[in-house]
């Protein structure tokens, strides 16, 4: 099964090229990819422990080994690109070039083999399509392009085995399983976007309060302080105790 980029990723190819052109940003993204791949490998090893299907257990373990190898490849190349003293923007554009989401914080213990296979298939398919784009835009770095090409060989196998095993375990409901997994991915995408927007709006509101509202209150406090007499103020006469107030 060959990986094909999505229409959106193809449309955003110039932006992907801009994201990857900076060597320092490229290194940080590769190191982040390494963390994601390693985390996905641990989840797949856990899935191998939980499944009662011998064929799936063997495939999950191979998949986990592949993810760990990808993590090593990304980490090694990322460290090579981190030249001492290099300066660049700290902006990583993770929303634009997210790499592989792995199991995307999926609770492996609460998933059936069918739902996990559907999610893995869509995740691997999306990641493989993005890796194809990343390889195309890395004209300035043939070594990193070769890393993505090596990872893509495994991604093609992951896409293929998850689809075949889903068809084996759920021949009549495989379309429904894929639709449910796709809906779950869209919901998590919405949550990520909503969280990013909330973070931006929160930072904006704090900035407005600090630079616009706080100076006004400081000015009013200074004006009130100038009207206060210096020294100790004369005590007020005691009020008659005619009520509790």
C-alpha positions in Angstrom: 0.0 0.0 0.0 1.5 3.3 -1.1 1.3 6.5 0.9 -0.4 9.5 -0.7 -0.4 13.0 0.8 -3.7 14.6 1.5 -5.1 17.4 -0.6 -4.5 19.8 2.2 -0.9 18.9 2.7 -0.3 19.2 -1.1 -1.9 22.6 -1.0 0.3 23.7 1.9 3.6 22.4 0.3 5.1 25.9 0.2 4.4 26.3 3.9 5.9 22.9 4.7 9.0 23.9 2.8 9.3 27.1 4.9 8.9 25.1 8.1 11.7 22.7 7.2 14.1 25.1 5.7 15.5 26.2 9.0 18.1 23.7 10.3 17.6 24.3 14.0 13.9 24.1 13.7 14.3 20.9 11.7 16.4 19.4 14.4 13.8 20.3 17.2 11.0 18.8 15.1 13.0 15.6 14.5 13.6 15.3 18.2 9.9 15.8 18.9 9.1 13.1 16.3 11.5 10.8 18.2 9.5 11.3 21.4 6.2 10.6 19.6 7.5 7.4 17.9 9.0 6.1 21.2 5.7 6.7 23.0 3.8 5.0 20.3 6.2 2.0 20.5 5.5 1.7 24.2 1.7 1.8 23.6 2.0 -0.9 20.9 4.0 -3.1 23.2 1.2 -2.7 25.8 -1.4 -3.6 23.1 0.6 -6.8 22.4 0.4 -7.8 26.0 -3.4 -7.2 26.1 -4.5 -8.8 22.8 -5.6 -12.5 22.8 -4.9 -12.8 19.1 -1.5 -14.5 18.5 -1.1 -13.0 15.0 -1.9 -9.5 16.2 0.5 -9.9 19.1 3.3 -10.7 16.7 2.4 -7.8 14.4 2.1 -5.4 17.3 5.5 -6.3 18.6 7.1 -5.9 15.2 5.3 -2.5 14.9 6.6 -1.5 18.3 10.2 -2.4 17.2 9.7 -0.3 14.1 8.5 2.7 16.1 11.5 2.4 18.4 13.9 2.3 15.4 12.2 5.3 13.9 12.7 7.1 17.2 16.4 6.3 17.1 16.7 7.5 13.5 14.9 10.8 14.2 16.8 11.4 17.5 20.2 10.7 15.9 19.6 13.0 12.9 18.1 15.7 15.2 21.2 15.7 17.4 23.4 15.9 14.3 21.6 19.0 13.1 21.8 20.8 16.5 25.0 22.7 15.9 26.4 24.4 19.0 25.8 28.1 19.0 23.3 28.0 16.1 20.6 30.6 16.3 17.1 30.4 14.8 13.5 31.0 15.5 12.0 29.0 18.4 8.7 28.7 16.4 8.2 25.0 15.4 4.8 25.2 13.6 3.7 21.9 15.1 0.1 22.5 14.1 1.3 22.6 10.4 3.9 19.8 10.4 2.9 17.5 13.3 4.6 14.4 12.1 3.1 11.1 13.3 0.6 11.4 16.1 1.3 7.8 17.2 -1.6 6.6 19.3 -2.5 10.2 20.1 -2.9 9.5 23.9 -5.3 6.7 23.1 -6.1 4.5 26.1 -5.0 1.1 24.8 -6.6 -0.7 27.7 -10.0 0.6 26.8 -9.9 -0.2 23.1 -10.8 -3.4 21.3 -8.5 -4.9 18.6 -10.9 -3.7 15.9 -11.0 -0.1 17.1 -7.3 0.0 17.7 -6.5 -1.4 14.2 -8.8 1.2 12.7 -7.2 4.0 14.6 -3.7 2.8 13.8 -4.5 2.5 10.1 -5.7 6.1 9.8 -2.9 7.4 11.9 -0.2 5.6 9.9 -1.9 6.6 6.6 -1.9 10.3 7.7 1.7 10.2 8.9 2.9 8.5 5.8 1.3 11.1 3.6 3.0 13.9 5.6 6.3 12.1 5.5 6.1 12.0 1.6 5.6 15.8 1.6 8.5 16.3 4.1 10.8 14.3 1.8 9.8 16.4 -1.2 10.5 19.7 0.5 13.9 18.7 2.0 16.0 19.7 -1.0 18.5 21.3 1.2 19.0 18.3 3.4 19.3 15.0 1.5 20.4 13.1 4.7 17.1 13.9 6.5 15.2 13.2 3.3 16.8 9.7 3.4 15.7 9.2 7.0 12.1 9.9 6.0 12.4 7.6 3.0 13.6 4.8 5.3 10.7 5.4 7.7 8.2 5.4 4.9 9.1 1.8 4.0 7.9 0.7 7.4 4.9 3.0 7.3 3.7 1.3 4.1 3.8 -2.1 5.9 1.9 -0.6 8.9 -0.8 0.7 6.7 -1.2 -2.6 5.0 -1.2 -4.9 7.9 -3.7 -2.8 10.0 -6.1 -2.8 7.1 -5.8 -6.5 6.4 -6.2 -7.4 10.1 -9.2 -5.1 10.5 -10.8 -6.9 7.5 -10.0 -10.3 9.0 -11.4 -9.4 12.5 -14.4 -7.3 11.4 -15.3 -8.1 7.8 -18.8 -6.6 7.9 -18.1 -3.6 10.2 -14.7 -2.5 9.1 -16.2 0.6 7.4 -18.0 1.5 10.6 -14.8 1.0 12.6 -12.9 3.3 10.3 -15.6 5.9 10.4 -15.6 5.8 14.2 -11.9 6.2 14.3 -12.0 9.1 11.8 -14.6 10.8 13.9 -12.4 10.4 17.0 -9.4 11.9 15.2 -11.5 14.8 14.1 -12.7 15.4 17.6 -9.2 15.4 19.0 -8.1 17.7 16.2 -10.9 20.1 17.2 -9.8 19.9 20.9 -6.2 20.7 19.9 -7.3 23.7 17.8 -9.6 24.9 20.5 -6.8 24.6 23.0 -4.4 26.5 20.8 -7.0 29.3 20.2 -7.8 29.5 24.0 -4.0 29.8 24.7 -3.7 32.6 22.2 -6.7 34.4 23.5 -5.6 34.0 27.1 -2.2 35.5 26.3 -3.9 38.3 24.4 -6.2 39.2 27.3 -3.4 39.1 29.8 -1.4 41.4 27.6 -4.3 43.8 27.3 -4.8 43.8 31.1 -1.1 44.4 31.7 -0.5 47.1 29.2 -3.8 48.9 29.0 -5.9 48.3 32.2 -3.1 48.1 34.8 -1.6 51.5 33.9 -5.1 53.1 34.3 -5.5 51.6 37.8 -2.0 52.7 38.7 -2.7 56.2 37.6 -6.0 56.3 39.6 -4.1 55.0 42.7 -1.5 57.7 42.4 -4.2 60.4 42.1 -6.0 59.1 45.1 -2.7 59.0 47.0 -2.0 62.7 46.3 -5.4 63.6 47.9 -4.6 61.8 51.1 -3.2 64.0 53.9 0.4 63.3 55.0 1.0 61.8 58.4 -1.5 60.2 60.7 -5.2 60.9 60.0 -7.3 62.2 62.9 -9.4 59.4 64.5 -13.2 59.5 63.9 -15.4 60.2 66.9 -17.1 57.1 68.3 -20.6 56.6 67.1 -23.4 56.1 69.7 -24.2 52.5 70.5 -27.9 52.6 69.6 -27.9 49.6 67.4 -25.6 46.7 66.4 -24.7 48.7 63.3 
